[in-house]
Amino acid sequence: MIQSSLTHRLKDQHRAITPIIIKLNDRQIQHHHIKGKWSIHEHIAHLAKYQPVFIDRIRKILLMDDPEFEAYRAEDDDGFEIYCAFTTYELLKKISSDREVIYNLVTKLSPDKLDRTGIHSKYGKLNILDWTEFFLLHEAHHLFAIFQLTHTLK
C-alpha cells in the first residue's frame, strides 16, 4: 500500500523549485558559486534528466525479474549536457510533465506490482515503493542544494 506522504510528495515536491528560484535572474541561476560544483540550473537539469531514467527503471522492474541498475551519475550520462542546454523554464516544464507520468505510473499499480523489485548496485534489492522513496529523497537533496545556492547568492 502506498503511504499518503509518498503520494503527496510524488505529486507536489518538485513544485518547490519555482518558489525557491522565482526572484533570481538567469545569470544567478547559471552562476557557479563554487568552482567545479553545479549551478542551480545544473541541479534542475539533473532533476529533469533523471526522471526519464526513473520511469525507465520502474518499467523494467515491471517487465523483468530483479533487473540490476548501476547508480546513476549525471557525469556519465551524455544526455545530461543536452538537458543543461535547455532553458530553466523548459526544464521546469519537462519536470512537471514527466512527474505526471511518474505519478500515474506508480500510484495506479496494484499491491503485487508495487512489490516487484529491482537491484540497485549500492542499496541492493528495492521494491517499487522503495525505489520511489529513494527517488524522492534524492530529489529533496537537490532541492535543498538549490535552496542553499539561492540564499548564498543574496
C-alpha positions in Angstrom: 0.0 0.0 0.0 1.2 3.5 -0.8 1.6 5.9 2.1 -0.2 9.2 1.6 3.0 11.0 2.5 4.7 9.4 -0.5 1.9 10.2 -2.9 1.7 13.8 -1.8 5.5 14.3 -2.2 5.4 12.4 -5.5 2.7 14.7 -6.8 4.0 18.0 -5.5 7.5 18.0 -4.1 9.1 19.2 -7.4 6.8 22.3 -7.3 9.1 23.7 -4.6 11.7 24.7 -7.2 9.8 27.7 -8.7 9.2 29.5 -5.4 12.8 28.9 -4.4 14.2 30.5 -7.6 11.5 32.9 -8.6 13.4 36.1 -7.6 16.6 35.1 -9.4 17.6 36.2 -12.9 19.2 33.8 -15.4 22.7 34.9 -14.6 22.2 34.0 -11.0 20.6 30.6 -11.9 23.5 29.8 -14.2 26.2 31.0 -11.7 28.8 28.6 -10.4 29.1 29.7 -6.8 31.9 27.2 -6.2 34.2 26.2 -9.0 33.6 22.7 -10.1 30.2 22.4 -8.4 26.9 22.6 -10.1 24.9 25.8 -10.6 21.2 26.0 -9.7 20.4 25.4 -13.4 22.6 22.2 -13.5 20.8 20.9 -10.4 17.5 21.5 -12.1 18.8 19.9 -15.4 19.9 16.8 -13.4 16.4 16.5 -11.8 14.8 16.8 -15.2 17.2 14.3 -16.8 16.8 11.7 -14.0 13.0 11.5 -14.3 13.0 9.6 -17.6 15.7 7.3 -16.2 13.5 6.6 -13.2 10.5 5.9 -15.5 12.6 3.5 -17.5 13.8 1.7 -14.3 10.2 1.3 -13.0 9.1 0.0 -16.4 12.0 -2.5 -16.4 11.1 -3.7 -12.9 7.5 -4.3 -14.0 8.7 -6.3 -17.0 11.7 -8.2 -15.7 12.5 -10.2 -12.6 15.0 -8.3 -10.5 16.7 -6.1 -13.1 20.0 -4.7 -12.0 20.8 -1.0 -12.2 24.1 0.9 -11.6 24.0 4.0 -9.6 23.0 6.9 -11.8 25.7 9.6 -12.3 24.9 12.6 -14.4 28.5 13.0 -15.4 28.4 9.6 -17.1 25.2 10.4 -19.0 25.7 12.2 -22.3 22.1 13.3 -22.1 22.8 15.5 -19.1 24.7 18.1 -21.2 21.8 18.2 -23.6 19.4 18.9 -20.7 21.8 21.6 -19.5 21.3 23.4 -22.8 17.6 23.8 -22.2 16.4 27.0 -20.5 15.4 26.7 -16.9 11.8 27.3 -17.9 11.9 24.4 -20.4 13.4 22.1 -17.7 10.7 23.0 -15.2 8.0 22.1 -17.9 9.8 18.8 -18.5 9.9 18.1 -14.8 6.2 18.7 -14.5 5.2 16.6 -17.5 7.4 13.7 -16.6 6.3 13.9 -13.0 2.7 13.4 -14.1 3.9 10.2 -15.9 5.7 9.0 -12.8 2.8 9.8 -10.5 0.3 7.9 -12.7 2.7 5.0 -13.2 3.4 4.4 -9.5 0.1 5.4 -7.9 -2.0 3.2 -10.2 -0.1 0.0 -9.6 -1.7 -2.9 -7.8 -0.1 -4.1 -4.5 1.5 -7.1 -6.2 3.1 -4.8 -8.8 4.4 -2.4 -6.0 6.2 -5.4 -4.5 8.2 -6.1 -7.7 11.9 -5.5 -7.1 15.0 -4.2 -8.9 18.5 -4.4 -7.7 20.5 -1.1 -7.1 24.3 -1.5 -7.2 24.7 0.2 -3.9 21.4 -0.3 -2.0 20.5 -3.8 -3.1 17.0 -5.2 -3.7 14.4 -2.5 -3.6 10.7 -2.8 -4.3 8.9 -0.1 -6.3 7.9 1.8 -3.2 11.5 1.8 -2.0 12.6 3.0 -5.4 10.1 5.8 -5.3 11.1 6.8 -1.8 14.8 6.8 -3.0 13.8 9.0 -6.0 12.0 11.5 -3.8 14.8 11.7 -1.2 17.3 12.2 -4.0 15.2 15.0 -5.4 14.8 16.6 -1.9 18.6 16.6 -1.6 18.9 18.6 -4.8 16.0 20.9 -3.8 17.9 21.7 -0.6 21.1 22.3 -2.6 19.1 24.7 -4.8 17.8 26.4 -1.7 21.3 26.8 -0.3 22.7 28.2 -3.5 19.8 30.6 -3.8 20.4 32.0 -0.4 24.2 32.1 -0.9 23.7 34.4 -3.8 21.8 37.0 -1.7 
